[in-house]
């Protein structure tokens, strides 16, 4: 086995992309709701290092030219047929969930030499884990595989054939970068995501017998209510959202609040009075970000929301990048910030790994076409009804945890706290903040919890909390799944399931 890993590691240092030979050895299985999946069992050592723990990867064929990649890992420390199923997706829009798998909470990571190492804090310690690249064109997901290369701006540019010209870099097989072949909004992406769940859960019913846990809002509950033919009713039990983007009006104000006033809790303030005044005016001045976002809420028109999205990004959110010189996902670090490590990207673009997981295209950490499609509808600026959605979940006895690394500017904890306050869960206003007690005896953060709703601030953590505080993240996850209080893990909360 060491020789196989050595071969992969050497290849990872030399190859960043290639023309992919379509796999021919995938198993086809019928899932639920008419969705087929194609998959293969992943060999030990490609990620999971325990030979007694199975891993599968493949595609859900959710529609013509719509093939969603997923990678599944059995629970490590319990019988996977009685363990819960947890699904992880990253955001962006356009970011691959391989980020979460390899940088944050999956069973493995990749070191600087391209070698696989075990992650002792993997969330698969407590649950079956399913990572999904969505929507189409993100990560390993694809619409139509085509020869192409990546431009200096990160765009996928198609080639006439599988020959790499001298001017091109990272030539290989990619998903055809057509905006009409991917989702252009959160609502538009949700159906194919739900179909992917139906395909997987129908093909592997043994892995979802003890509840379903996810980072989402109300869409799963909406689909359950439709009684779609041959669909599985998904038993959603808990939702965990890490450094999430919620209501745009709250988030844009939180950029100012975090950076200028009242500010964060770190001893760092690079913004002078001139920048502070400009920031305030760009946010609250007549016809500026706040007003444009309200207009987007009122009209719902793509052109209105796209204009508001562009203005608020350039004139409010982006001021931090212009004037700070710091990483917006961890403002403790100057740019360019090497953390979390991205060695896994080259690893996933080696032929041996792609063959092992049944990939049809090269891997891209993020997809510009998807980001552009979402921007065209102003998706970031639209009212997402997050507060109402969480209230609806709580009313259905679904537990909801909002957790935030407190060094993240992009989706900062002040915005998350404002959302938590607006949700106004029963008993939340009267609940106080208490330390999160973990097994290492260190207070890694504070939690405010009322029954099955909780807001958590994690100290000394950037955007990807499980990377910066892996022990705290894992123990919070374990407690949320168990239905016990997040502060100590000793008291049952909510009504139970």
N, C-alpha and C positions, 0 to 999 in steps of 0.2 A: 504493500500500500504506500509506503513512503515514496517509492519511485513515481507513482501516479501523481501524488501531490506535488513532487518536485517538477515534473513535466508541466503541470498546470501553472505553477508559480513562475517558472522561466518564461512560459508563453505569455503570461500576464504582463511581464515587463517589456515585451517586445511587440505585442499586437494590441491595437485599440479597436479595430473593427475589421470585418472581412465580409465577403459575399457568402451568405449563409446557404447551405444546402438544406432544403426542406426535409424535416424528419419523416421517416417512413414507418417507424415502429411505434407509433402512438396507439394506445388502446382507445377504442370508441365505445362510449357507454351513454345510454339514454338517461337524462336527468328528468327533473320535474318540469311542469309547465311547457313541455315540448322542446326543452333546451338540451342539446347534446353536448357532451364534454369529450375532449380528446386529451389523453394524459399518459404519463409514464411514471414508474417509481424511480425516485432519484437515488443514485448510489450513495452509500454512507461516505462521508468525507467531503462531498461537494458543498454541504453546509453542515447539517447535523452530523456530529461525530460519534454518536452512540449507535452501534449497529442494531440495538434492540428497539430503536425508535424509527418508525417509518416516515417517509416524506414522499409526497407526490406533487407533480407540477404539470400544467397543461393549459388548455384553452376551453372556454365556454363559447360555443358558436351561437351568439345571441340573436344574430340577424345576418342577412347576406352582407358580406364584406365587413362584418363586425365580430371580431374575435378577441375576447378578453382573457388576458393571461392571469393565472393564479398559481400560488405556491403554498402548499399545505404541509404542516408539521404536526405529528401526533404529540399529545401531552407526554412529558418526560416522566413525571413522578406519580402517575396514576394510570389506571386502565383507560385508554383513550376512548373506549366504547361507553364509558360512564362519565367521562370528563365533559365539561362545557365546551362549546365552540365559540371562539372569539375571532372576529374579522377586523383586520387593520387596513385602513387606507390613508395615504398621505393626501395633501391638498394641492396647493399651487395657485390656480388650477394648472394641471399639466405635469405634476410631480409624480414620479414613480413610487409605489409602495415598497420597492426594494430599498429605498432610503430607510424606512422604518425597520425592515428586516435586517439589513446589514449594519446600519449605523446606530440603531437604537435598541431594539428589544427582541430581535430574532435569535435563533440558536447559535449563530456564529457571527464572526467578523472576519475581515481580511486585513492582514498586516502589510507593511511597506514592501515586503518581498513577494506579495501575492499569495501568501500562505493562509490557509483556513485556521482560525483558532476558535475554541469553544467559548461561548458567552454564558457564564454561570448565572447571570441574572436574566436569562431569557424568560419572556412571559409564557413560553411553552412549558416552563416548570409547573404552571398552574392550570393550563388550558390547552386544548387543541387550538392551533393558530392557523388562520387562513389570510394570506396577503394577496391583495387584488390590485393589478395595474389598471386603472380606469381614469377617464373614458378611453375609447379606442384611440390608438396612436401613442399612448403613454407607455413608457417602459418597453416591455416585450409585447404589448398588445398591438394588433395591427388590423388594417383594413385590407389593403392589397400590397404584398411585398414587392418592392421595386429596387433596382440598383440606384444608388444615390451617394452623396457625400454630405458632410456637414460643413457649412460655411463658417467664417470667422465669427459671425454673429450667433452661431448655434442653430441656424436654419437647416432643414433637410432640403437638398437640391437634387433633383432627379437626374440620372444619366441615361443615355440612349441604350447602353448595354453594360455588361459586367466587366468593363475595362476602366481602370482608374487613370484619368489624365494627370499630367504633371502638376497642374495648378490646384488639384483637389487634395483634401486631406480626409482621413477617416472614411475612405470609400468602403462601401459594403451594401448589405441588404437592409432596407428600412421600410417602414410603413409609408405608403403614398401620402404625401403631406397635403391633402386636400381638405379644406375647412368644412366641406359638406359631408365628409366621411367621419366626422367626430362630433361630439356634443358641443353646444355653444352656450350652455347655461347649466346651473346646478339642477334645475328641474328637468332639463333635457337629458342630462347624464343619468339620472336616477333610474329610469326603467331598465336600461341595460345592466346596471349594477345589480338590481333586484333579480334580473334574469340569470345573471352569473351565480348568485346565491342559489337560485332554484336549480340550476344545472348541477352545481357541486353537491348540494344537500340531497338531491334526488339520486345522484350517482353514488354517493357515499353516505347513506342514511345512518350508518353506525356511528358517525362522528358528531352527530347533532341531537343526541337523545336526552341531553341534560341541560337544555337552555342555550340561548344565543346572546352574545354580548358584542357590543359594537360602538363605534364612534360615529354617530349619525343623529338625525332628528326624527321627523315624523313619517318619513316616506314608507318605511316597512309596515307601519301600522295602517297606512292608507291602502297599501296593496293587499294586506290581509283582509280588509273589509270588502274588497272587490270580488272575492270568491272566484278567482280565475281558475278555469278548468285545469285539473291535474296539478294545481299549484300546492306547494307545501305551506301550511300556516306557520309562520316563523314565530317562535316563542321568545320574543325580545324581553330580556330580563334586566339588562343594564346598559347604560351608555356612558362612555368615558371620552371626554373631549380635551385634548391637550393643546394649550395655547391656540385656541380656536379663534377664527374670525367670525364675529356675530353681526349684530346690527350695525350697518355702515355709519349712521349718525353717531353712535356711541364710539365706534372705533376711531373715526377721524378726530373726535374730540379727545380721545385717549392719547393720541399721538402728541397733542399739545400738552395735555395734563402730565403725561409721563416725562416729557422732555423739558418743559418750561415751568409749569405751575399746576399743582403743588410739587410735582417732580417725583422722581424715584427715590430709593433709599440708599443708593450708592453715592460716594463722594466724588461726583464727576458732573461738571456742568460747563460744557464748552460754548454755550450759546450766549452771546452778548445781548444787550437791550435792543439793539437794532433788529437782530434776527428774531428775538422774541416778539417784538411789535409786528414785524412782517408776518410771522407765523399766525398770530392772533387775527390779523386783518384778512389773511388768505382763507382762514377758517370761517370767521364770523362776519366779515365785511359784506355789505349789500351785494347780492348777486354772486357771491363766492361759494366756497365748498358747501357750507351748511345749507344755504338757500338752494343750490343746485341739487343737492341730494334730496331735499324735501320735494322739489319739483319732480325728481325721478320717482319718488314714492307715489306722488299724486297721479302722474300720467302713465307710468309703466312703459313708456315708449323707448324703443332701443336707442334712437338717436339722442334722446334727452339723457338717458342713463349712461350711455357711452361718453357723452360730453362731460357729464358730472364725474364719472370715473376717471377720465383723463385729467381733468382740472384738479381734482382732489389728490390724485397721485402725484402730479408734478408740482403742485403748489403747497401741499400740506405734508403728505407722507414723505415725499422725497427730500424735504428740507433737512431732515436728519442725515441722509446720505451726503448731501452737498456740504454741510457745515461741520460734521463731526469727525469724519475719517474713521469711523468705527463700524463694526459689523452690526447690521440691524437685527440679526438673530441672536447676538450676544455682544452687547455694547461694552463689555469688559475687554474685548479684543479689537486691536487695530485691523484694518483691511490691508491686504487680503488675509482672512482668518483661515488657518489650516484645519480648524476643528468644526464639526466632526470629520474624521478622515474619510476620504473618498476612494481609497484604494480598490474598493469592491467594483468600481465601474469598469476598469480594465479587466478585472477578473471575470466579470460577466460577459465580456466580449472575446473570450478565448474559445476556440472551436470545441475543446474538450468539455467545457462547462455548458456551452449552448447545446451540444449534443446530449449531455446528461439530463438537461431539463426540457428538451424538446422544443427549443426556441425556433421560430420562423424568421426572426429579424434580429438585428443588432440591438443592443441595449442603449437607451438614452436616459439619463437621469431626469431630464425634464424635456418637454416638447413645446416648442415655440408656436406651432400651428394651433395646438389646443389653447394655449394662452391667448393667442390672437382671436380665436373663435369666441372665447368667453368675453374678451374685451369688446368685441363688436356689438354685444348686447348689453354692455355695462353691467355684467353680472355682479361684480364686486359692490356696486353702488345700490343694488336693489334691496328693498326691504325683504328680509328672509323669514319674518315672523318667528324668529328663534325663541323669543320669550313665550309666545303662545304655544309653540311646539313643545317646549320643555314642560310647561304646565300640563299639557295634554298627556305627555309621557308619565309625569308624576301621578296624574289622576288614574292612569292605568296600572299603577304600582310598579312602574319601571324606574329603577334607581338611576340618577343622573349625577355624574361627577365632572366638574370643571376644574382642571388642574393647570397651573401656569408656572413656568420657570420665570423668576423675577428679573432676569437680566435680558429678556427678550423685548426689543422695542417693537418689532413688526406686529405681533399679536400680544400686546403687553397685558400684564396682570391687572392694571387699573381699569382697562376696558372690560376685562373679564369680571372684575368685581362689580362694576356698574351693571353689567348684564345680570349677574347673580342677584343683586339688590332688586332689579326690576321684576325678576321672576317671582319674588315675594312668596316663596314656598312657605307653607304653614310652619310657624315656629322659627323661621330663619332670622327674622328681625331681632328676636330676643336671644338668639344663640350668640355666644361669644367665640372669639378666635382662641384656639388652644393648640399647643405644640403637637406635631406629628411625631409620635414615639416609635422608633424603629429598633430593630434588633441589635444595632451597633451602639445604641445609647446616645446617639447624636440627634438633636432636633434639626431635621433637614427642612422644616417648613412649618406652616400653620394651616389649620383647617377650621372652617366654619360650617357646621353641619346641623341640619334639622331633618330628622328621620332619613328618608332616602334621597335627599338632595344635599350636595356638598360643594363648596368652593375651597380650593387648595392653592396656596402660594408656596412654591418650592424655592428655597434659598439657593443662591450661587448656581443658578442653572439658566442656560440659554433656551432657545426655542425647542430643541429636542431633549426633553427632560430625561428620558431613560438613558441617554448618552452621558449627561452631566451628573445625574444622581441615580445610578442604576438600582441600588438597593432600595432607596425610598420609593422609586417608581414601581418596582416589582411588588413591594409589600403593600402599597396602596392598591395596586391592581388585584392582588390576592384578597384583600379585605373587601373591595367592591364586589368581587364575584361571590364572596361568602356571605354578603349581606350584613356585615358587621361595621361598627364605627371605624372611620378612617384614622382617628387619632390614636387609638390603642389596639384595635382589632379584637376587643374583648366583649363588646356589647352588641347584641342583635339590634338592628335598626329597621324602621319601616314596618310593614305589615307581614313581611315574609312572603315566600313564594310556595 
